[in-house]
Amino acid sequence: MITVLRQRNFALLWWSGLISFTGDWMLGIARPLFVYQLTGSALATSLMFIAGALPRVVLASVVGVFIDRWDRQRLMVIANLLLAMSVLPLLLVRTPELLWILYVSAFCTSALAQFLYPAENALLPTLISEEHLVPANALNSLNNNLSRLIGPSVGGLLMAAAGFGAVVMVEAVTYVIAAALISLIRTDAAPAKAERTDAETEAVDAKAQLERVWREWWAGIQLVRGHRALGLIFVVSAITAIGEGAFSVLFAPFAADILQTGSAGVGVLMSAQAVGGLLGGMVIARLGERLPLWQMLGWGALLLGLIDAVLFNYSLLFNGLWFAILTLVIVGVPAAGFLSSAMTLLQKNTDDRYRGRVFGALVTTSAVFSLIGMGLAGTLGEVFGAWLINIQVVVYVITGVIVLTRRPDRSGYNRVSEHGLTEA
């Protein structure tokens, strides 16, 4: 793990992510609180989340086409700078009548963020050697959990001490710092030349430009549909996104109604999740290279589901918030193994020329099925209550069984390119 962090290019990318993600979590906790304090309306708050969710469904697959054609490093720098500009209008929101500015800002920041996720994951394999991909992805998972541990508490404290505007300003600064760090990376971040186009020719005909974007996007979708390894990863992402969507809606009712804890307890549980993610990231970064990726994916999903089953149902036998906290920490290990192996498999099994489109399609797939999970939780939760959170148990157990019994390496397949599957 330390060896990977000592590689200059990866370290710059890692620190940029840590700083900007921490700012995201700060604003992520402060923005809904600000809306609710300003309006006292749950509907107004939900509209903010909807505005942020729409770009993930509409844009994620399409932007992947451009990521496969543009210099990814330059794209990430520009996106971070535009993100800094997109949050500054929040400083103008003082009354409920100006909330439309916040909704537009939420949509724009989410739309710009759709470029960053696939661009970073497409850029990462060009910065380090292939044998270091597993610890690198585990370190990125560690990065995200560090941000989740630090950001919400700092954002809440800063908002209480200096107001919402102070959080907005800090968030903008984190994007500028991230852009500066990424600009220092020294690598050829452009996609393979075979995918590059004659810009002067395309500029002559806007219709031809759009048609080419469509063809390239469809080529990426066809690549996923036509190959077993990528198809299985997308099925896994779709199934588990349903569980994660339901979990996000039902976690607070679960904590309040089943664990019988208040807002302070919910905060402790969220911190425990972050600690579990940190622990899991460190374990997988150290041991992940020794484990077969498909087996790590399958066993990670299966163990995650079984541990969640204990977490969601132990209160039927005994009470104690301490047990939920302990379980959330432990489940971080298989969760990190599941996420790191899925990302590594996607990177290894996709040709560089198609990575942007594949990652973009993955984001869209996850977003759509996550919305399905949220819808199920919102409607059926009224009937079954917070116990419906066990949907997450079911989807992860099913996912683990599917991967362990249908994994492509059982048939000798490994890498995917535009020419098809090749032997491992």
N, C-alpha and C positions, 0 to 999 in steps of 0.2 A: 504494500500500500504506500509506504513512504517512498519507494523507488518511483512509483508512478507520479506522485506529487512533486518529486524533484525534477521531473521533465518540464522545462520552462513553458512550452506552449500549453500543455494540459493544465499546469498550475494557473496560468493566466485565465484560461477558460473557467476553471473551477472557482477561483476567487471572484470572478465577475458574476457567476451564477449565485454564489453565496450572498454577495452584497445586494444584488437586485432582487433575489427571492426574499431576503429579509425585509426589504422595503415593501414587496408585494404583500407579505403577511401583515406588516404594520398597517397598510392601507386596507387590507382585507378585513381586519377586525374593526378599524375605525370607521370605514365608509358606511356599513349597515347601521352601526350605532348612531352615526350622525343623521342618517335619513330618518331613523325611528325617533330620535330625539326632536328632530325638526317637525315631524308630521304626526307622530303617535300612531301611524298607520302601518299595519303589516303588509297591506297591499302595495303601498308605495315602496316598501323594502323589497318585496318579492319582484317588483318590476325591475329593480336594479339588477337582481340576479338573472332575470330573463334577458335583459339587455346584454349582460356579459356572456350568457350561454349561447346566444344565437350565432355569433361568428364561428364558434367551434363546429357547429353543424354545417353552416353555409360555406365557409371559406377554407377550412383546413385542407381538404383534398386539393383544391384548386391552387393554393399558394405553393404546394409541393412542386408543381410544374416549374414555377419561377426559381425555386430553390435549386432545382436540377439544372438551371440555365445560367444563374447568376453566381458571382463570387460570394460564397457563403459568409466569409469573414466580414466583408464590406456590408453585406446585407444585415448582419447582426449589429454592426456598429450603427448603421442608419436607423434600424428599427428601435434600438435603445434610445437614441436621441429623439426620435419621434414620440416614443412612449413618455419621455420626460415632458415634452410639450403637451401631450394629450391629457396629463393629470393637472397641469397648472390652471386650466379653466375652473377647476373645483373651488379655487379660492374665491370665485365670484358668487358662489351659491350661499345666499344668506337667508332666503325665505322659501317657503314651499313652492311659490310661483316660479322659482328659478331651478327647480329640481330637474327640469328637462335638460339642463346643461350637464348635470351629473349622469343622467341616463345616456346622453350622447357620448360623454367621456368614457363611461363604462363599456359601451359598444366599441369605441375606437381603440381603447387599450387592449381589449380582448382580441379585436381584429389584428392589431399589430403583433400581439403575443403569438398568434398562429404562425407567424414567420419564424419566431425564435426557437420554438420547440423542435420542429423538424430540421431547421438549419443547424442547430447545435448538435443534434444526433447524427446528422449527415456529415458534419465537420469533424466530429470526434475521432472516427477511425482514421482520418488523415493526419492526426496529430501524434498518435502513438502506434506502437507495433500491435499486431493482431493478438499476440499472446497476453497483452496487458488490457484487453478490452473488458474482461470480466471485472477485475479490480477497479478499472476506470469507471465503469457504470455503477459499481457498488459505491464508489466515492461520490458519484453524482447523487445517488440515493441518500448517502450520508449528508451531503450538502443540503439537499432539500429538507431533511429532518432537522438539521441545525437551524435552518431558517424558520421552520415551523416552531421550534422551541423558543427561539429568541424573538421573532417578529411580533406575535400577538401580544406578549407581555409588554414589550417596549412600546408598541403602538398604543396600547391601552393607557399606559402610564403617561406617555407623551401627550395624548389627547386630553387626559384629565388635567395635566399640568399647564399645557400651553394652547390647547384647542385643536380643532380639526385641521386648520390651516398649517400648523406646524408639521403635522404628519404628512400632508400633501407636499410640502417643501422638501422634507427629508426623502420622501419617495422619489421625487424628481432628481434629487442629487444622486441617489443610488443608481439610477439609470445612466446618468452622465458618467459616473465612475466606472460602471460596467462597460460602457462604450469605449472609454479610454483604455481599459485593460485589454479588451478584445483587439483593439487597434494595434497593440504591441505584439500580437502573435505573428510569428514569422513562418509562413507556410504557403503553399499553393492551394488556396481554398476554392479555386474554380472547379466545376465538374469536368468530367472527361471531355476532351475536345470533340469527340464524335457527336455529342449532343449540342454543341454550340451552333449558332445560326448566324447568317449574314444579317446584321442589324440594319444595314442600309437598305437591303432589299425588303425586309419585313416592314420597315417604316413607311414604305411607299403605299402599302395596302393594309389598312387597319383590319379589314375583314379577314385577310389571310393570316394576320397575327392572331386573331381570336380563334380561327380554325386550327392553327397550329397548337395553341394552348390546349384546346379541347382534345386534339389527337394525342398530345403528350400525356395529358391527364388520363385519358382512356387507356393508353398503353400501360401506365402504372397500375390501373385497376385490373386490366387483363392479366398482368404479371401475377398479381395476387390471386386472381381467380384460377389461373392455369397451373399453379404449382402447389404441391401438397404441403410443403413446409410453411410457406407464407400463409396459405389458406388456414392451416391449423392455428397459427399464431393469431390470426384475425378472429377466428371462432372463439378462441380462448379470451381475447380482449372483449368481444361482444358479450359473452356469457357473464364474465366477471364484472363488467360495467353495470349490468342490471343489479347485481348485488351491492356494488358500491353506491349506486344511485339511491337504492332503498336505505342503505346504511346512513347516508348523509342526512336523509329526512328523519329517520327514526331514532338516531342516536340520542338526541336530547330527550324525547319522550321515554326512551328506554332508561336513561339515567334518572329521570324524575319519577316515573311511575313504577318501575321495576326495582331499580337500585335505591329508590327513595332518597335521592340526594339533590341538593340545590345547586345554584349557579357556581358556588365555590367548588363543590364536588365535581361539576362538569369541567371546570377549569383544570382541576387536578388530573382528571381522566385524559383530557387533551394533552397535557404535558406528558403523561405516561405514554401516550401514543408516540409522541416525538422521541422520548427516551428509548422506546422499543425500536423505533426506526433507526436511531443512531447506533444502538447495539447491533442490530441486524446488519447495517451497512458495514460496520467494522468487522464483524464475523465473516461476512461473504467476501469482503475485500481481501481478507487474509486466506480464506480457505476455498474461495470460489473456483480458482484455477484448477483445483484437483478434482472437481466434481463434473460428471458429464452434464452438459447443458440441458438436454431434454429431460433427464431424470431430475435435475434440480428444479425445473419448471413444474413437472408433475407432482413431485413430492412436496414442493413448496406450496402449491395450491391445496393439496390434500391436507397437509398439516395445518395450514392456515384455517381451513374450514373446520377441522376437528377442534382446534383450540378455541375458535370463535363459538363453537357449540357449547363448550364449557363456560365461556364468558357469558353468553346470553342466557344460560339456563341454570347456573349454579345456585341462584337465589331461591330456586324451588326446594333446595336442601338446607341451605344455611344463609345467613346474612353476613355482610362485611364488605365495605368498599375496598378494603386493602386487597382482597382477592381479585377484584376487577382490575385494580392498578397493576398488580403482579402479572396477571394474564395479558394485559395490554403490552407490557414490556416484553414478555416472552414471545408473543406472537410476532414481534418485529423481526425475529430471525427468519422464519419461513417466508414472511412477506417480502423481506429484502431479497431472499434467494429467488423468489418467484419473479419479482420485477426486474432484477438484474439479469437473470437468465433470458427472460422474454426479450429485453432490449438487445442483449448480445446476440441472440439468435436472429433477430431481425436485421441487425447490422451485418452479421457474417453471411447471411443468406440472400442478401440483396446487392446487386451490382451498384457501384457508386453512382452511375448515371441515373439510377431509378430511386435512390434512397429518399430524396426529398418528397417525391410523390407517394411512396409507400408509407413514410412516416406521416405525411399529411392525411392520407386515407385512414390510417390507424387512429389518428386524433378524431376525425369525423365519426368513424365507427363507434369509438368509445363514447363520444358525446351523445350520439343518437340513442344508444342503448342505456346510457346513464339516465337520460331523460325518461326512458321507458320505466326504469326502476323507480325513479322519483314519482312518476305518475301512479304506478302500482302501489307504492307506499302511501301516497296521499289519499288514494281512494279506498283501498282495502284496509288501510290502517284504522279507518273509522270503525270497521267491523271487528277486526282481530286485535286491535290495539298495538302496543309497542312490541308484543311478542312476534309480530310479523318481521322483525329484524332478522329472524332466523332464515329469511330468504338468502342472506349472504352465506350462511352455512351451506345451504343446498347447492348454490351455484359454484362455490369453490370445491366442494367434494366432487361434484359432477365433473368439473374441469380437470381435477387431478386424475380421476379415473380415465377420462378421455385421453389425456396426454400420455399417461403411462401405458395405455393399451394401443394407442394409435400413432405414437411418435414416429416421425419419418426415419430416424436413424435405425429403426428396426429393419428398414428395407434398404439401408445403405445410401440414402439420399442426404445431401448436406447443402451445398451451395446453390443459389439461384441467381441466374443472370438473364440477360435478354435472350439467350440461346436455350434456356431451359435448365433442368436440374442436372448436376454433375455428381459423380460419385464422391463420397467423403474421402 
